[in-house]
Amino acid sequence: MNFSYYNPTTIQFGEGQIKSIVNFIDKKQKVLVVYGGGSIKKNGVYEQVSKALEDYTWLEFGGIEPNPTVETLNKAVKLAKEDKIDFVLAVGGGSVIDGCKYIVASALYQNDAWDFLDGSASVQKALPMGAILTLPATGSESNNGAVVSKKATGEKRFFHSNLVFPKFAVLDPTTMSTLSDRQIANGLVDAFVHTCEQYITYPNSSLVHDGYAETLLKGLVSLADSWDNRNNPIWQENLMWIANQALNGLIGTGVPQDWATHMIGHELTAFYGIDHARSLAVVQPQLLRIMQDEKQEKLSQMGTNVFGIKDDNEAVIKKIENIYESIGVSTNLNDHNIDDQVISNITNALKSHGMVKMGEKGSITLEAVSQILTQAMK
């Protein structure tokens, strides 16, 4: 193992923690509160944020969509620049938090900030930001990555920078009270695939990373098995914490990572508007089947240590599919609104983005992607 691990985000976990944000934001700072479709005004979160910020100068910007677009985010950037915002507070799920990472980097950048997404520029400075998580899924509240879409070109890209780590993240599971079953299921699937992307690769020497990844996976299996308890506070606490740990950078340090499922899934979302987690659910099982020879040792390890399945990797993959299906997430691409150009659309987009050799060994080619998508159309 040879790695550097850095995570500066302070976690405030538990009921009533929203009021603690005053410990992290200077009263001299002008704050921009950013949120999504307005659910925070129905579940009491907006009221708690307003009360916490009553001694502050603050503005708000709502309407960040799932899969945030630069077209919307640039309006918030314009507001941040014109009103000389000092601090950005993201209140929502991964899309809102990802969007705010783009906002804090763009607010101090003079050119088109899509430069950060297409790789032509890196973030050199950013406004400070914090996060209040309302939908557990992406782990964005304590990592340095963001995924942003561009409606004009149908692209969905990502960027990373240590400068956009949230200074703090409030994880209050009671904020999940108004989430739909679809949102909760998406969060569970997202966390499961995040963990797999850093685990189902090839054997490594890290007992800690493998062991912790398996603990997270077993926790998510337990939550899926107890899906009927999804409105129980303890169930929600566990999903919120597992989703955070799945992508705060820890289990991926010093070990091989895949992420091809995400790259393919991003393109499915960009072209067809499929929920992020649901795009992962149709891609991942077929990717594991196509790449089963390369991943056989870790699939076998997962079978033994997570599911209690011995020497049957196909049964492991079927178990993963059954988990998704059991909470209402389809693994069949045909259950989504696609067209007969889906394979060419996705492979051409991946090619244009330079993603022609993906996976932990660079062996997931565009031909393999075609096979994966063909099999996903069950």
KADA-V181976 format. One record per residue. N is the residue number from 0. RES is the residue in one letter. SS is DSSP state (hx for helix, st for strand, lp for the rest). PHI is phi in radians with two decimals (NA if undefined). NEAR is the number of other ideal C-beta (glycine too) atoms within 12 Angstrom. Layout:
n: [N;N]
res: [RES;RES]
ss: [SS;SS]
phi: [PHI;PHI]
near: [NEAR;NEAR]
//
This chain:
n: [0;1;2;3;4;5;6;7;8;9;10;11;12;13;14;15;16;17;18;19;20;21;22;23;24;25;26;27;28;29;30;31;32;33;34;35;36;37;38;39;40;41;42;43;44;45;46;47;48;49;50;51;52;53;54;55;56;57;58;59;60;61;62;63;64;65;66;67;68;69;70;71;72;73;74;75;76;77;78;79;80;81;82;83;84;85;86;87;88;89;90;91;92;93;94;95;96;97;98;99;100;101;102;103;104;105;106;107;108;109;110;111;112;113;114;115;116;117;118;119;120;121;122;123;124;125;126;127;128;129;130;131;132;133;134;135;136;137;138;139;140;141;142;143;144;145;146;147;148;149;150;151;152;153;154;155;156;157;158;159;160;161;162;163;164;165;166;167;168;169;170;171;172;173;174;175;176;177;178;179;180;181;182;183;184;185;186;187;188;189;190;191;192;193;194;195;196;197;198;199;200;201;202;203;204;205;206;207;208;209;210;211;212;213;214;215;216;217;218;219;220;221;222;223;224;225;226;227;228;229;230;231;232;233;234;235;236;237;238;239;240;241;242;243;244;245;246;247;248;249;250;251;252;253;254;255;256;257;258;259;260;261;262;263;264;265;266;267;268;269;270;271;272;273;274;275;276;277;278;279;280;281;282;283;284;285;286;287;288;289;290;291;292;293;294;295;296;297;298;299;300;301;302;303;304;305;306;307;308;309;310;311;312;313;314;315;316;317;318;319;320;321;322;323;324;325;326;327;328;329;330;331;332;333;334;335;336;337;338;339;340;341;342;343;344;345;346;347;348;349;350;351;352;353;354;355;356;357;358;359;360;361;362;363;364;365;366;367;368;369;370;371;372;373;374;375;376;377]
res: [M;N;F;S;Y;Y;N;P;T;T;I;Q;F;G;E;G;Q;I;K;S;I;V;N;F;I;D;K;K;Q;K;V;L;V;V;Y;G;G;G;S;I;K;K;N;G;V;Y;E;Q;V;S;K;A;L;E;D;Y;T;W;L;E;F;G;G;I;E;P;N;P;T;V;E;T;L;N;K;A;V;K;L;A;K;E;D;K;I;D;F;V;L;A;V;G;G;G;S;V;I;D;G;C;K;Y;I;V;A;S;A;L;Y;Q;N;D;A;W;D;F;L;D;G;S;A;S;V;Q;K;A;L;P;M;G;A;I;L;T;L;P;A;T;G;S;E;S;N;N;G;A;V;V;S;K;K;A;T;G;E;K;R;F;F;H;S;N;L;V;F;P;K;F;A;V;L;D;P;T;T;M;S;T;L;S;D;R;Q;I;A;N;G;L;V;D;A;F;V;H;T;C;E;Q;Y;I;T;Y;P;N;S;S;L;V;H;D;G;Y;A;E;T;L;L;K;G;L;V;S;L;A;D;S;W;D;N;R;N;N;P;I;W;Q;E;N;L;M;W;I;A;N;Q;A;L;N;G;L;I;G;T;G;V;P;Q;D;W;A;T;H;M;I;G;H;E;L;T;A;F;Y;G;I;D;H;A;R;S;L;A;V;V;Q;P;Q;L;L;R;I;M;Q;D;E;K;Q;E;K;L;S;Q;M;G;T;N;V;F;G;I;K;D;D;N;E;A;V;I;K;K;I;E;N;I;Y;E;S;I;G;V;S;T;N;L;N;D;H;N;I;D;D;Q;V;I;S;N;I;T;N;A;L;K;S;H;G;M;V;K;M;G;E;K;G;S;I;T;L;E;A;V;S;Q;I;L;T;Q;A;M;K]
ss: [lp;lp;lp;lp;lp;lp;lp;lp;lp;st;st;st;st;lp;lp;lp;hx;hx;hx;hx;hx;hx;hx;lp;lp;lp;lp;lp;lp;lp;st;st;st;st;st;lp;lp;lp;hx;hx;hx;lp;lp;lp;hx;hx;hx;hx;hx;hx;hx;hx;lp;lp;lp;lp;lp;st;st;st;st;lp;lp;lp;lp;lp;lp;lp;st;hx;hx;hx;hx;hx;hx;hx;hx;hx;hx;hx;hx;hx;lp;lp;lp;lp;st;st;st;st;st;st;lp;hx;hx;hx;hx;hx;hx;hx;hx;hx;hx;hx;hx;hx;lp;lp;lp;lp;lp;lp;lp;hx;hx;hx;hx;hx;lp;lp;lp;lp;lp;lp;lp;lp;lp;st;st;st;st;st;st;lp;lp;lp;lp;lp;lp;hx;hx;hx;lp;lp;st;st;st;st;st;st;lp;lp;lp;lp;st;st;st;st;st;st;lp;hx;hx;hx;lp;lp;lp;st;st;st;st;lp;hx;hx;hx;hx;hx;hx;lp;lp;hx;hx;hx;hx;hx;hx;hx;hx;hx;hx;hx;hx;hx;hx;hx;hx;hx;lp;lp;lp;lp;lp;lp;lp;lp;lp;hx;hx;hx;hx;hx;hx;hx;hx;hx;hx;hx;hx;hx;hx;hx;hx;hx;hx;hx;lp;hx;hx;hx;lp;lp;lp;hx;hx;hx;hx;hx;hx;hx;hx;hx;hx;hx;hx;hx;hx;lp;lp;lp;lp;lp;lp;lp;lp;lp;lp;lp;lp;lp;hx;hx;hx;hx;hx;hx;hx;hx;hx;hx;hx;hx;hx;lp;lp;lp;hx;hx;hx;hx;hx;hx;hx;hx;hx;hx;hx;hx;hx;hx;hx;lp;hx;hx;hx;hx;hx;hx;hx;hx;hx;hx;hx;hx;hx;hx;hx;hx;lp;lp;lp;lp;lp;hx;hx;hx;hx;hx;hx;hx;hx;hx;hx;hx;hx;hx;hx;lp;lp;lp;lp;lp;lp;hx;hx;hx;lp;lp;lp;lp;lp;lp;hx;hx;hx;hx;hx;hx;hx;hx;hx;hx;hx;lp;lp;lp;lp;lp;st;lp;lp;lp;lp;lp;st;lp;hx;hx;hx;hx;hx;hx;hx;hx;hx;hx;hx;lp;lp]
phi: [NA;-2.65;-2.71;-2.14;-2.06;-2.38;-2.62;-1.57;-1.36;-1.41;-1.75;-1.95;-1.88;2.15;-1.12;1.44;-1.41;-1.05;-1.10;-1.30;-1.09;-1.14;-1.36;-2.10;-2.09;-1.20;-1.13;-1.41;-1.46;-1.48;-1.87;-1.90;-1.62;-2.06;-2.52;-1.72;-1.40;1.86;-1.10;-1.16;-1.51;-1.83;-1.80;1.56;-1.20;-1.03;-1.10;-1.16;-1.14;-1.04;-1.14;-1.13;-1.73;-1.09;-1.71;-1.93;-1.61;-2.55;-2.11;-2.33;-2.44;-1.93;1.75;-1.16;-1.52;-1.01;0.98;-1.00;-1.83;-1.14;-1.06;-1.37;-1.10;-1.14;-1.18;-1.21;-1.07;-1.05;-1.10;-1.10;-1.25;-1.16;-1.69;0.91;-1.18;-1.83;-2.61;-1.97;-1.98;-1.53;-2.19;2.81;-1.65;-1.06;-1.14;-1.15;-1.20;-1.03;-1.04;-1.21;-1.12;-1.13;-1.09;-1.20;-1.35;-1.30;-1.09;-1.98;-2.12;-1.57;-1.74;-1.22;-1.27;-1.06;-0.90;-1.19;-1.48;-1.59;1.49;-1.42;-2.60;-2.01;-1.24;-1.80;-2.77;-2.70;-1.17;-1.28;-2.50;-2.32;-2.42;-2.05;-1.45;-2.09;-2.44;-1.28;-3.00;-1.60;1.31;-1.08;-1.17;-2.49;-2.37;-1.91;-1.99;-2.61;-2.02;-2.35;-1.88;-2.19;-1.08;-1.06;-2.02;1.20;-1.76;-2.33;-2.24;-2.38;-2.52;-2.26;-2.87;-1.13;-1.33;-1.91;-0.99;-1.04;-1.19;-2.61;-2.45;-1.65;-2.03;-1.90;-1.06;-1.17;-1.22;-1.42;-1.04;-1.81;-1.25;-1.39;-1.02;-1.07;-1.15;-1.15;-1.09;-1.03;-1.09;-1.14;-1.10;-1.02;-1.11;-1.11;-1.21;-0.96;-1.14;-1.09;-1.06;-1.80;-2.16;-1.49;-2.23;-2.44;-1.00;-2.30;-1.71;-1.63;-1.17;-1.18;-1.16;-1.12;-1.10;-1.26;-1.04;-1.14;-1.10;-1.11;-1.11;-1.12;-1.11;-1.19;-1.09;-1.08;-1.17;-1.12;-1.15;-1.91;-0.94;-1.11;-1.70;-1.10;-1.64;-1.35;-0.98;-1.21;-1.03;-1.20;-1.00;-1.16;-1.11;-1.09;-1.33;-1.11;-1.07;-1.14;-1.22;-1.16;-2.48;-1.71;1.70;-1.19;-1.27;-1.69;-1.27;1.30;-2.24;-1.15;-2.27;-1.77;1.30;-1.17;-0.98;-1.19;-1.11;-1.20;-1.07;-1.01;-1.22;-1.10;-1.18;-1.09;-1.45;-2.14;1.19;-1.23;-0.84;-0.90;-1.09;-1.27;-1.18;-1.16;-1.17;-1.47;-1.49;-0.98;-1.05;-1.27;-1.08;-1.12;-1.21;-1.11;-1.77;-1.06;-1.10;-1.23;-1.80;-1.06;-1.19;-1.33;-1.10;-1.14;-1.10;-1.10;-0.99;-1.19;-1.52;-1.82;-1.89;1.25;-1.83;-1.83;0.94;-2.64;-1.19;-1.12;-1.15;-1.13;-1.13;-1.09;-1.10;-1.07;-1.02;-1.11;-1.06;-1.11;-1.09;-1.16;-1.92;1.54;-1.91;-1.25;-1.86;-1.91;-1.06;-1.19;-1.39;-1.96;-1.45;-1.86;-2.27;-1.37;-1.77;-1.01;-1.18;-1.16;-1.04;-1.25;-1.18;-1.16;-1.16;-1.07;-1.09;-1.17;-1.66;1.33;-1.77;-1.92;-2.41;-1.80;1.61;-1.17;-2.03;1.15;-1.85;-1.58;-1.55;-1.14;-1.11;-1.12;-1.05;-1.05;-1.15;-1.05;-1.20;-1.08;-1.22;-1.23;-1.54;-1.21]
near: [16;10;18;10;20;18;26;23;33;22;29;30;29;20;23;20;31;39;24;25;41;27;17;32;35;18;19;11;27;26;39;42;43;45;41;37;25;21;27;36;22;17;28;24;40;29;18;29;38;24;18;31;31;16;16;27;21;30;25;30;36;26;23;43;26;33;41;46;33;38;24;31;42;28;25;40;39;20;26;38;22;15;21;17;36;27;39;47;50;54;51;45;46;47;45;48;50;48;49;52;50;51;45;43;42;43;38;27;29;13;15;18;39;29;22;37;36;23;16;14;19;20;30;18;17;35;37;34;50;46;54;47;49;46;51;49;45;45;48;47;53;42;38;32;35;46;43;45;35;27;20;13;19;24;27;41;39;35;32;26;29;24;28;45;35;48;33;32;43;44;42;38;35;29;41;36;24;23;32;18;18;21;37;37;35;39;49;49;47;45;45;46;47;46;45;45;39;39;42;46;37;25;22;28;13;24;17;19;31;33;20;26;40;30;26;40;40;26;30;43;33;23;36;36;20;21;25;13;18;32;20;19;19;18;28;35;26;33;45;43;32;38;44;44;35;42;41;36;31;30;38;36;23;21;33;31;32;36;34;42;47;37;39;48;46;35;43;43;37;34;33;30;22;35;33;44;44;40;44;48;42;42;52;44;40;34;43;43;29;31;36;26;17;27;36;24;23;37;37;26;29;37;29;21;25;32;29;16;23;14;15;19;30;19;22;36;33;21;29;41;31;21;35;37;24;25;34;25;39;29;38;23;34;20;22;28;14;27;16;10;14;31;29;20;24;42;31;21;32;37;21;19;26;15;30;22;19;36;32;29;19;18;24;35;22;29;19;36;40;25;23;40;39;23;28;39;25;18]
//
